[in-house]
Amino acid sequence: MGVSVQTVYLWVERKQIPHLRVMGRNIRFLRADLESFRASFRQEVAYVMAQPMP
């Protein structure tokens, strides 16, 4: 995804990225969930970058 492992753990902690907990602390991601998350993240970045600078 192009981000650090620490960033992914932060997103999980903040419940910002869809994930599954397996056997306690193990974290798993469904490919479809990651693809939709990644697509929505790109849209947010594109929106912010399209805003005019004051």
Stockholm file with secondary structure:
# STOCKHOLM 1.0

chainA/1-54         MGVSVQTVYLWVERKQIPHLRVMGRNIRFLRADLESFRASFRQEVAYVMAQPMP
#=GR chainA/1-54 SS CCSCHHHHHHHHHTTCSCCEEETTTEEECCHHHHHHHHHHHHHHHHHHHHSCCC
#=GC SS_cons        CCSCHHHHHHHHHTTCSCCEEETTTEEECCHHHHHHHHHHHHHHHHHHHHSCCC
//
